[in-house]
């Protein structure tokens, strides 16, 4: 289960990366090969983030839940190399009570 706090944590991480170059990999389905495009993070919102693709200046939006479910993979360029954006570990309700 994905909690609001998990999404908020990922949103905060994305806010810190606005303007950075990324690679977005989408998994369209079993028989199609993944789509991979370069983009720039333009803006973040409470439930989704918006990117601008470099090749055609087109914009697209992705839900944070897509990253948790691995429907979309984001790799962020830090100036030297790309690293995969890992969502925060999802803690089960039972484990959350242990941390409290």
Secondary structure as GFF3:
##gff-version 3
##sequence-region A 1 100
A	DSSP	alpha_helix	4	15	.	.	.	ID=ss1
A	DSSP	beta_strand	21	26	.	.	.	ID=ss2
A	DSSP	beta_strand	35	44	.	.	.	ID=ss3
A	DSSP	beta_strand	48	53	.	.	.	ID=ss4
A	DSSP	beta_strand	59	63	.	.	.	ID=ss5
A	DSSP	alpha_helix	64	68	.	.	.	ID=ss6
A	DSSP	beta_strand	72	77	.	.	.	ID=ss7
A	DSSP	beta_strand	82	84	.	.	.	ID=ss8
A	DSSP	alpha_helix	93	99	.	.	.	ID=ss9
###
